């Protein structure tokens, strides 16, 4: 039983947790991940490296994030949120310090591997678990608030890093980012607490639109459990790879290169708003309308981009894809809450984030391979609308199967 004093502390301290999670996401993603591309030009120029060789640093980042997300559930159970997040902050700061003293590619690759592991420890999975643990109601709104920090932090991080590199050089920028991550991140971990009674299943999950769930062993006998894994992996093909190729496609369609590049900035600004509004929509209407809105927005965005012409079409694409991209972040913990349940939450959420990273890693070369086959992104984008529609249908089937399991577990 949780004492009345513990209940009172839980009630008020959850707001501290929400702010801490927001700031942790803002700093770690904003300064420890989003500006990676800013270093590509100056580092390769100084050492005479090919950009392709240096870009493998980013591949190591995603490979190790995916790998350690697969282990996240066991690490979280053993270390707890405070120590796991703290380990992530220390590793991330160390990776950036290692970058700052590097002069050989293998050292950059080692830094990318450490960076990838660190981000698995102190960002999406850990922070979403904290929100899930501390909030019985309005989880979607709080998740949206926390995940929006990555876009806002990325905007500030890119702004600052570009100026630091121009004024003082890339080594100085890496070291300054390392110090910011270390100082702010360690300070934030001091405020992280596990909720009293959090080890027990969340009996109030239904009030938040979630579900107490069934044991993991039971879920492993259900086909929809594995279909959900496939769904998340395929969703990874449909947003990140598309916004990556969007500037090049817009230039192919006759747009000014500078304007085409700026569209990505507009997209991320919209994404920050979309995460918050989507979280509020989840709290009010449930997951199904939110998920289907993301899919509909994605289908419309792909069609607009495929035949984009004129300023309005490019801006409309950025707006629509911004409302589709929550499928890569906030949708994942919400899928676990609603289709998996609280009992298996910590065992599954890291795996799904790993599958999303894997889908993105696979989707980026896939879309460019298809471009080589067709000579244009237009038929690829049109074809991807069918994939997005398939994902929507697969989600509806998974939701129906989860509802049957939920009703059976509740004796209805």
C-alpha positions as CSV (number, residue, x, y, z in Angstrom):
1,X,0.0,0.0,0.0
2,X,1.1,3.6,-0.7
3,X,0.8,5.9,2.3
4,X,-1.1,9.2,2.1
5,X,2.2,11.0,2.4
6,X,3.6,9.1,-0.6
7,X,0.4,9.8,-2.5
8,X,0.8,13.5,-1.8
9,X,4.4,13.5,-2.9
10,X,3.6,11.6,-6.1
11,X,0.8,14.0,-6.9
12,X,3.0,17.1,-6.7
13,X,6.4,15.7,-7.8
14,X,5.1,14.5,-11.2
15,X,5.3,18.1,-12.5
16,X,9.0,18.2,-11.5
17,X,9.5,14.9,-13.4
18,X,7.7,16.4,-16.5
19,X,10.0,19.5,-16.5
20,X,13.1,17.3,-15.9
21,X,12.2,15.0,-18.8
22,X,11.6,18.0,-21.1
23,X,14.9,19.6,-20.3
24,X,16.8,16.3,-20.5
25,X,15.4,15.7,-24.0
26,X,16.1,19.3,-25.0
27,X,19.8,19.1,-24.0
28,X,20.7,15.5,-24.9
29,X,19.0,15.5,-28.3
30,X,19.4,19.2,-29.0
31,X,23.1,19.4,-28.4
32,X,24.1,15.7,-28.4
33,X,22.5,14.5,-31.6
34,X,20.6,17.0,-33.8
35,X,23.7,19.1,-34.8
36,X,25.7,16.1,-36.0
37,X,25.6,17.2,-39.6
38,X,27.1,20.6,-38.7
39,X,30.5,18.9,-38.2
40,X,30.5,17.0,-41.5
41,X,32.0,19.8,-43.6
42,X,34.6,21.2,-41.3
43,X,36.0,17.9,-40.1
44,X,36.3,16.3,-43.5
45,X,37.9,19.5,-44.9
46,X,40.6,19.6,-42.2
47,X,41.6,16.0,-42.5
48,X,40.9,15.6,-46.3
49,X,38.4,12.8,-45.6
50,X,35.5,11.7,-47.8
51,X,32.1,12.7,-46.4
52,X,31.0,9.1,-46.9
53,X,33.7,7.8,-44.7
54,X,33.1,10.3,-41.9
55,X,29.3,9.8,-42.2
56,X,29.8,6.2,-40.9
57,X,30.2,7.9,-37.5
58,X,26.4,8.5,-37.7
59,X,25.8,4.9,-38.8
60,X,27.6,3.7,-35.7
61,X,25.4,6.0,-33.6
62,X,22.2,4.5,-34.9
63,X,23.5,0.9,-34.8
64,X,24.5,1.2,-31.1
65,X,21.3,3.1,-30.2
66,X,19.3,0.2,-31.7
67,X,21.4,-2.4,-30.0
68,X,21.2,-0.9,-26.6
69,X,17.5,-0.1,-26.9
70,X,17.0,-3.9,-27.2
71,X,18.8,-4.2,-23.8
72,X,17.0,-1.2,-22.3
73,X,14.4,-3.2,-20.3
74,X,16.9,-5.2,-18.5
75,X,19.2,-2.2,-17.8
76,X,16.2,-0.1,-16.6
77,X,15.1,-2.9,-14.2
78,X,18.6,-3.3,-12.8
79,X,19.8,0.4,-12.6
80,X,16.6,2.4,-12.4
81,X,15.9,5.7,-14.1
82,X,18.3,7.9,-12.2
83,X,21.4,5.8,-12.7
84,X,20.6,4.8,-16.3
85,X,20.0,8.4,-17.3
86,X,23.1,9.5,-15.4
87,X,25.2,6.8,-17.2
88,X,23.8,8.1,-20.5
89,X,24.7,11.7,-19.8
90,X,28.3,10.7,-18.8
91,X,28.7,8.6,-21.9
92,X,27.3,11.3,-24.2
93,X,29.5,13.9,-22.7
94,X,32.5,11.5,-23.0
95,X,31.7,10.8,-26.7
96,X,31.7,14.5,-27.5
97,X,35.0,15.0,-25.7
98,X,36.4,12.1,-27.7
99,X,35.2,13.7,-30.9
100,X,37.0,16.9,-29.9
101,X,40.4,15.2,-29.6
102,X,40.0,12.9,-32.6
103,X,42.3,13.0,-35.6
104,X,41.6,9.5,-37.0
105,X,38.5,7.9,-38.3
106,X,38.5,4.9,-35.9
107,X,38.3,7.3,-33.0
108,X,35.4,9.1,-34.5
109,X,33.7,5.8,-35.0
110,X,34.3,4.8,-31.4
111,X,32.8,8.2,-30.4
112,X,29.7,7.5,-32.6
113,X,29.3,4.1,-30.9
114,X,29.4,5.6,-27.4
115,X,27.1,8.4,-28.5
116,X,24.6,5.8,-29.8
117,X,24.6,3.8,-26.5
118,X,24.3,7.0,-24.5
119,X,21.2,8.2,-26.3
120,X,19.6,4.8,-25.7
121,X,20.1,5.3,-22.0
122,X,19.0,8.9,-21.4
123,X,16.4,9.8,-24.1
124,X,13.2,8.4,-25.5
125,X,12.8,5.0,-23.7
126,X,13.9,6.2,-20.2
127,X,12.0,9.5,-20.4
128,X,8.8,7.9,-21.7
129,X,9.0,5.3,-18.9
130,X,9.2,8.1,-16.3
131,X,6.2,9.8,-17.7
132,X,4.3,6.5,-17.9
133,X,5.3,5.8,-14.3
134,X,4.4,9.2,-12.8
135,X,1.2,10.2,-14.7
136,X,-2.1,8.4,-14.3
137,X,-3.9,10.9,-16.5
138,X,-3.0,13.2,-19.4
139,X,-0.1,11.0,-20.3
140,X,-0.5,11.9,-24.0
141,X,-0.2,15.6,-23.4
142,X,2.8,15.2,-21.2
143,X,4.5,12.8,-23.6
144,X,3.9,15.3,-26.4
145,X,5.4,18.1,-24.3
146,X,8.5,16.0,-23.5
147,X,9.0,14.7,-27.1
148,X,8.5,18.2,-28.5
149,X,11.7,19.2,-26.7
150,X,13.9,17.3,-29.2
151,X,12.7,19.5,-32.0
152,X,13.0,22.7,-30.0
153,X,16.4,21.7,-28.6
154,X,17.5,20.7,-32.1
155,X,16.6,24.2,-33.4
156,X,18.7,25.9,-30.7
157,X,21.5,23.3,-30.9
158,X,22.0,23.8,-34.6
159,X,21.8,27.6,-34.2
160,X,24.5,27.6,-31.5
161,X,26.8,24.9,-33.0
162,X,26.9,26.6,-36.4
163,X,28.1,29.8,-34.8
164,X,30.6,28.2,-32.5
165,X,32.2,26.3,-35.4
166,X,32.4,29.4,-37.5
167,X,33.9,31.5,-34.7
168,X,36.1,29.0,-32.8
169,X,36.3,25.8,-34.8
170,X,34.8,22.3,-34.5
171,X,36.9,21.1,-31.7
172,X,35.8,24.0,-29.5
173,X,32.2,23.3,-30.4
174,X,32.5,19.6,-29.5
175,X,34.1,20.4,-26.1
176,X,31.5,23.1,-25.3
177,X,28.7,20.7,-26.1
178,X,30.3,18.1,-23.9
179,X,30.5,20.5,-21.0
180,X,26.8,21.6,-21.5
181,X,25.6,18.1,-21.6
182,X,27.6,17.1,-18.6
183,X,26.7,20.1,-16.4
184,X,23.0,20.3,-17.3
185,X,22.5,16.5,-17.6
186,X,24.1,15.6,-14.3
187,X,22.1,18.4,-12.6
188,X,18.9,17.1,-14.0
189,X,19.5,13.5,-12.9
190,X,19.6,14.7,-9.3
191,X,15.8,15.3,-9.6
192,X,14.9,12.0,-11.1
193,X,13.0,9.6,-8.8
194,X,11.2,6.4,-9.2
195,X,7.5,6.8,-8.1
196,X,6.5,5.2,-4.8
197,X,4.8,1.9,-5.6
198,X,5.8,2.0,-9.2
199,X,7.0,-1.6,-9.2
200,X,3.4,-2.8,-8.9
201,X,1.2,-2.9,-12.0
202,X,-0.6,0.4,-12.7
203,X,-4.1,-0.3,-11.6
204,X,-5.2,3.2,-12.7
205,X,-4.0,2.6,-16.3
206,X,-7.5,2.5,-17.7
207,X,-8.3,6.0,-16.5
208,X,-5.5,7.2,-18.8
209,X,-6.6,5.3,-21.8
210,X,-4.1,2.6,-21.1
211,X,-4.3,-1.0,-19.9
212,X,-2.9,-3.0,-17.0
213,X,-2.1,-5.7,-19.5
214,X,-1.2,-9.4,-19.3
215,X,2.1,-11.1,-18.7
216,X,4.7,-11.0,-21.4
217,X,4.5,-14.8,-21.8
218,X,0.8,-14.5,-22.7
219,X,1.6,-11.8,-25.3
220,X,4.2,-14.0,-26.9
221,X,1.5,-16.4,-27.9
222,X,-0.5,-13.7,-29.8
223,X,0.1,-13.0,-33.5
224,X,-0.7,-9.3,-33.2
225,X,2.2,-8.9,-30.7
226,X,4.7,-9.7,-33.6
227,X,2.6,-7.8,-36.1
228,X,3.1,-4.7,-34.0
229,X,6.9,-5.2,-34.2
230,X,6.6,-5.3,-38.0
231,X,4.3,-2.3,-38.0
232,X,6.8,-0.1,-36.2
233,X,9.7,-1.3,-38.3
234,X,7.9,-0.4,-41.6
235,X,6.8,3.0,-40.2
236,X,10.5,3.8,-39.9
237,X,10.7,3.8,-43.7
238,X,8.0,6.4,-44.2
239,X,8.9,9.7,-42.5
240,X,12.6,10.2,-41.7
241,X,13.8,8.9,-45.1
242,X,11.2,11.1,-46.9
243,X,12.2,14.3,-45.2
244,X,15.9,13.4,-45.8
245,X,15.3,13.2,-49.5
246,X,12.8,16.0,-49.7
247,X,15.2,18.9,-50.4
248,X,16.8,16.9,-53.3
249,X,13.4,16.0,-54.7
250,X,12.2,19.6,-54.5
251,X,15.4,20.7,-56.4
252,X,14.6,18.1,-59.0
253,X,11.1,19.6,-59.3
254,X,12.7,23.0,-60.0
255,X,12.8,24.6,-56.5
256,X,15.6,27.0,-55.4
257,X,18.1,24.9,-53.4
258,X,18.1,27.4,-50.5
259,X,14.4,27.3,-50.2
260,X,14.3,23.6,-50.5
261,X,16.7,23.3,-47.6
262,X,14.7,25.6,-45.4
263,X,11.6,23.4,-45.8
264,X,13.1,20.9,-43.3
265,X,13.3,23.7,-40.7
266,X,9.6,24.4,-41.2
267,X,8.8,20.7,-40.9
268,X,10.5,20.4,-37.5
269,X,8.8,23.5,-36.2
270,X,5.4,22.0,-37.2
271,X,6.5,18.6,-35.7
272,X,7.0,20.2,-32.3
273,X,3.5,21.6,-32.3
274,X,2.1,18.3,-33.7
275,X,3.5,16.3,-30.8
276,X,1.8,18.4,-28.2
277,X,-1.5,18.6,-30.1
278,X,-1.4,14.9,-30.8
279,X,-0.8,14.1,-27.2
280,X,-3.8,16.2,-26.2
281,X,-5.8,14.5,-28.9
282,X,-4.9,11.1,-27.4
283,X,-6.0,12.2,-24.0
284,X,-9.3,13.4,-25.3
285,X,-10.1,10.9,-28.0
286,X,-7.8,7.9,-27.6
287,X,-5.0,6.4,-29.7
288,X,-7.0,5.3,-32.8
289,X,-8.0,8.8,-34.0
290,X,-4.4,10.1,-33.3
291,X,-2.7,7.2,-35.2
292,X,-5.1,7.4,-38.1
293,X,-4.6,11.2,-38.4
294,X,-0.8,10.6,-38.6
295,X,-1.3,8.0,-41.4
296,X,-3.7,10.3,-43.3
297,X,-1.3,13.2,-43.0
298,X,1.5,11.0,-44.1
299,X,-0.3,9.8,-47.2
300,X,-1.3,13.4,-48.1
301,X,2.2,14.6,-47.5
302,X,3.7,12.0,-49.8
303,X,1.3,12.8,-52.6
304,X,1.9,16.6,-52.3
305,X,5.6,16.1,-52.3
306,X,5.5,13.7,-55.3
307,X,4.1,16.4,-57.6
308,X,5.1,19.5,-55.7
309,X,5.1,22.8,-57.6
310,X,5.1,26.2,-56.1
311,X,5.7,27.6,-52.6
312,X,2.4,26.7,-51.2
313,X,2.8,23.0,-52.1
314,X,6.2,22.8,-50.4
315,X,4.9,24.5,-47.3
316,X,1.8,22.2,-47.3
317,X,4.1,19.2,-47.5
318,X,6.1,20.4,-44.5
319,X,2.9,20.9,-42.5
320,X,1.4,17.5,-43.4
321,X,4.6,15.5,-42.8
322,X,5.1,17.3,-39.5
323,X,1.7,15.9,-38.4
324,X,2.7,12.4,-39.6
325,X,6.1,12.2,-37.9
326,X,4.8,11.5,-34.4
327,X,4.6,7.9,-35.5
328,X,8.4,7.8,-35.0
329,X,8.4,9.0,-31.4
330,X,5.3,9.7,-29.2
331,X,3.2,7.1,-30.9
332,X,5.5,4.3,-29.8
333,X,5.0,4.5,-26.0
334,X,1.3,5.1,-26.6
335,X,1.1,1.9,-28.7
336,X,2.7,0.0,-25.8
337,X,0.3,1.4,-23.2
338,X,-2.8,0.6,-25.3
339,X,-1.9,-2.6,-27.2
340,X,0.6,-4.2,-24.8
341,X,-0.3,-2.9,-21.4
342,X,1.5,-1.8,-18.3
343,X,2.8,-5.2,-17.1
344,X,5.0,-5.6,-20.1
345,X,5.7,-1.9,-20.8
346,X,9.3,-1.8,-19.7
347,X,10.1,-5.1,-21.5
348,X,8.7,-4.0,-24.8
349,X,9.1,-0.2,-25.2
350,X,12.9,-0.3,-25.7
351,X,12.5,-3.1,-28.3
352,X,10.0,-1.0,-30.3
353,X,12.3,2.1,-30.2
354,X,15.1,-0.2,-31.5
355,X,12.9,-1.4,-34.3
356,X,12.0,2.2,-35.2
357,X,15.7,3.0,-35.4
358,X,16.3,-0.1,-37.5
359,X,13.4,0.8,-39.8
360,X,14.9,4.3,-40.3
361,X,18.4,2.8,-40.9
362,X,16.9,0.4,-43.5
363,X,14.6,3.0,-45.1
364,X,17.2,5.6,-45.9
365,X,19.2,3.4,-48.4
366,X,15.9,1.8,-49.6
367,X,14.4,5.0,-50.8
368,X,17.6,6.0,-52.6
369,X,17.9,2.5,-54.1
370,X,14.4,2.8,-55.5
371,X,15.3,6.3,-56.8
372,X,18.2,4.7,-58.8
373,X,15.8,2.1,-60.2
374,X,13.1,4.6,-61.3
375,X,15.2,7.7,-61.9
376,X,12.9,9.8,-59.8
377,X,11.5,9.9,-56.3
378,X,7.9,10.6,-57.6
379,X,6.9,6.9,-58.2
380,X,8.6,5.9,-55.0
381,X,6.6,8.5,-53.0
382,X,3.3,7.4,-54.7
383,X,4.1,3.8,-53.9
384,X,4.8,4.6,-50.3
385,X,1.3,5.9,-49.9
386,X,0.1,2.3,-50.2
387,X,2.6,1.3,-47.5
388,X,1.3,4.0,-45.2
389,X,-2.3,2.8,-45.9
390,X,-1.2,-0.8,-45.1
391,X,0.3,0.4,-41.8
392,X,-3.1,2.0,-40.9
393,X,-4.9,-1.3,-41.7
394,X,-2.4,-3.4,-39.8
395,X,-2.8,-1.1,-36.8
396,X,-6.5,-1.4,-36.9
397,X,-6.2,-5.2,-36.9
398,X,-3.7,-5.1,-34.0
399,X,-6.0,-2.8,-32.1
400,X,-9.0,-5.2,-32.6
401,X,-6.9,-8.2,-31.4
402,X,-5.6,-6.3,-28.4
403,X,-9.2,-5.3,-27.5
404,X,-10.3,-9.0,-27.6
405,X,-7.4,-9.9,-25.3
406,X,-8.2,-6.9,-23.0
407,X,-11.8,-7.9,-22.7
408,X,-10.9,-11.5,-22.0
409,X,-8.4,-10.5,-19.3
410,X,-11.1,-8.3,-17.7
411,X,-13.7,-11.1,-17.9
412,X,-16.0,-9.2,-20.2
